[in-house]
Amino acid sequence: MSGWPYSERVAQHFARPANPGPLAGNPDNMFTGLAGDRAVGTQIEFQARIPADTIDEIAFRAFGCPHSIAACSLATELLTGQPAAALMKLAPRELAEALDVPVEKTGRLLVVQDALHQCFIAWDNRRLGRN
């Protein structure tokens, strides 16, 4: 993909994304976070299987630019095996730096962050008996 206007790491994640979704199997302990809007160019959905406090599996579905898809792919790699609270801590800046995303594209990564936060909120609500 040389000559592509994206960093090599973005090109790799876009061509072979890690953990595309949806997650298969029993929906017990599966939590979903959705953010964005296709009409404005980016929509992200994460599904995480969190049986206790650890993210056993996390997958994504994304409609968006290569930067958005690469950020989702990288996020799933970084979050697998982490505590559920990591869904709230992964910052767009961390993803942008790792993928060499230009500043003008970082707004798309806020949608990734929002979807991860929604996934955490779904888990936290069930943990606290709110749903």
Sequence and secondary structure as in RCSB ss.txt:
>XXXX:A:sequence
MSGWPYSERVAQHFARPANPGPLAGNPDNMFTGLAGDRAVGTQIEFQARIPADTIDEIAFRAFGCPHSIAACSLA
TELLTGQPAAALMKLAPRELAEALDVPVEKTGRLLVVQDALHQCFIAWDNRRLGRN
>XXXX:A:secstr
 TT SS HHHHHHHHS SSBS   S  TTEEEEEEEEGGGTEEEEEEEE SSSB  EEEEEEES HHHHHHHHHH
HHHHTTSBTTHHHH  HHHHHHHHT  GGGHHHHHHHHHHHHHHHHHHHHHHTT  
